Amino acid sequence: MSTGPRDAPPEFLRALRSLRGVTLRPEVSLEEAPGPARIAPYTAALVADVRSGRRDPDAEELASGRFVVLHDPAGQEAWDGAFRLVTLVRATLEPEVGQDPLLAEVAWSWFSDALASADVDARAAGGTVTRVLSQSFGALDERPELCELELRASWTARDEDLAPHLRAWGTLLCTVAGLPPLPEGVVALGPRH
């Protein structure tokens, strides 16, 4: 992640630096993206794809997402702090899974469990889970049914160490993508240099 704008406060720059050392699973590819304007004085964003092949751009995309860091040195009352994290995660699921009436609750538990697994204290957490079921008719009748899941969430970080939050988001992406969790004690290896 870049160092941020030249006039950014030191705590925002330290927060961005804390993200640099995070290693996610090899199925996840990260890129910097412009942060949203007008939501907070200082913003940064990452976008990610989870693919079936390890770092293979031609492999099937299983999920995608966006991780946004918002910083307001004065804090915002609704945030309950100065650093707000916002995420969007999308995936196409099997139609049978999409028809499960508990899918929204399960998807939200994926979010909660990912934060808990990274020991993240998420203050003022909230979000939505949306599913779209698509069935084709007429000339499009041969297309398979589709279920698209979208999870949007935001929460406040207690301090400027955002590394655990990014690790939690990586876990969430992989869970939504349907990847099995890494066995206990196994860690993802960083890219080869």
N, C-alpha and C positions, 0 to 999 in steps of 0.2 A: 504494500500500500504506500502511496506517495506520502511525503512528509506533510502535505497540506498547504494551505495558503500562507504566504509570508507573514501576514498580520494575525495568524491564528494564535490563540492563547497557548501557553506551554502545556496545560493539561490536555488540550485537544491533540496536540502533537504527540504527547506521550501515549495517549489512547491509540492513535494510529500506529505508532511504533510497536505497541503491545500486540497488534494483529500480525505483524510481519513474521514472527517466529512460529506461527501456528501451522502445523502440518495436518492436512486432512487425508482421508483415504485416497488411494490413487485413482479411484473411479470418479472423483470430484475434480473438475477443472475450474479454477477461479480466475477472474479478471476484474480489474478495476473498472468502475463505471462512474459517470458524473453523479454526484449527490443531488438530491432534489433541492430546488431553490425555494426560498420563501417559507420553509417550514421551521427552520432554525438558523441562527446566525452562521453556524459551521456544520457542514455535512460532508459525508464521504459514503461511498457505496461499493459493494462487490456484487458481481453476478456469478452464478455457477451453473454448470451442467453436470448431471450425474449420468455417466454412460456405462453400458454393459461391458465394454472393453476398457481395460486400464489405460487411460490417457490416449485412447484411439478416437480421433475426431470423426471417423466414419462409423463408429459403433452406434448402436441404438441408444437414443436419449431416453433415460428412465424417469428423470425429474429435472426441474430447473428451479432457480430461485434467485432472490435478491436479498442482500443483507445491508441495511442502511444504518449508519451512525449519525445521530443528531446530537448537537451540543449547543446548549445555551448557557453561557457562564452564569447568568442570573438565575438559571433554573426556571422551570415552569410548574405551576401548581398542579396541573393535571398529571405531570410526569412524576412528581415526588422526587425530583433530583435534577441534575444538570446533563446527564447522558441518557438519551432515549435510543433504544435499538428497535428497528422495524424490520420485519421479514415478510416475504411472500414466497411460498413454495407451491409449485404446480407439478402434477403428475397425471398420467393416464393410467387408470386402474382397470382391472378385469370387470366386465359388466356385472357379474355376480356380486363382487365386492361393493360396487357402486349402489346396488339395490339394498344393501344391508341397512336397516333403519338406525343402527347404532354407529354408522360410519363417522358421523360428525364427532360424536363423543370419543370414539377411538382415535381419530386424527388429532383431536385436542390432547388426548392422553399422550400421543407421540411427542407433541410439543412439550408438555409438562415433564415427561420422562427424560427427554433429551436435556432439558435444563437441569434436572435433578442429577443426572449422570455426570454432569460437568461441575457439580457443586455451585451452580449459579443461584444467587439470591435475586430472583426476578421480582422487583417491586412494581406495583400497579400494572400487572400483566393483563392483557385483554386481547381479544381477537375474534375472528370469524372463520368458519369452515364452510366452503361452498362446494357443492357437487353438481355437475351438469351431466344428465343422462341424455344421450343422443341416439335416436333410432331413425333409420332412413326408410323412405317409402318410394313407390313408383319406380322411375328409372334408376334410382339410387338404392333400391331394395337389397341389392347384394352386398352393400357395405355392412361391415360388422357393427354391432352396437358399441357405443363408446361411453366411458365414464371418465370425466375429468374432475380432479380434485384440486381445490385451491385453498390453501391455508394462509391467512394473513394474521400476524400477531405483532404486538409491540410490548416492550417492557423496559424498565429503568434499571440501569446498572448502578450498583452502589458506589463504584469508584471508576477510575480511568483504566484499570486493567481489564481490557475487553477480550483478552485471549480465551478465557473459559466460555464466553458468550459465543465466539466464533466456532469453537469446538462443538458446543451444543447445537449450533445451527447446522454444522456439517453432519452431525449425528441425525438430526431431524431430516435433512435432505436424503440421506441414505435410507432411513426408515421408510419415508414416503415412497422412495424409489423401489422398495421391496428387497433391498440388500440385507442379508442376514447380518446380525451384529458380529463384530470381531470377537473371537473367544477371549475370555478373561486373561489379562496379562499380555495380549498381543497388541502391538501399537503399529499404526501406519508408518511406513518409511517415507522419508522425504524424497524429492526428486533427485535423480543422479546428476552430478555436476561434471 
